[in-house]
Structures are given as structure tokens and as C-alpha cells.
Amino acid sequence: MQHAMFGQRLWDFSLPAGIIGLSLVGITLAAVPASIWPARRAARTRMLSAIAGG
């Protein structure tokens, strides 16, 4: 809609590589600690007690 209002063709677009790169870095910085914490917790759990439900 915005392209049509400014008289631009609909298939002309720009891809802001800097914003996409910064977003990927931020997501990675959030995802790595969020995945390490449960993995370390699971590694410390005794297998037989986890299976027994206790």
C-alpha cells in the first residue's frame, strides 16, 4: 500500500541487512543461555529417579 501511494513499483523493496544482523545476534545471545540452563539441569538429574517420578 505504501509503495502504491508513493508511486513505486510493488516488487521494489529493500532488505535492511544491519537490522537483520543485529536481530540475529540478539536472538542468539538470548537463546544460548536459555538452552544451556535446562540442559545443565537435566545433566545433573539422576536418571533412575527421574524415570521413577521422584
Beta strands, then each sheet from edge to edge (+ up, - down):
end
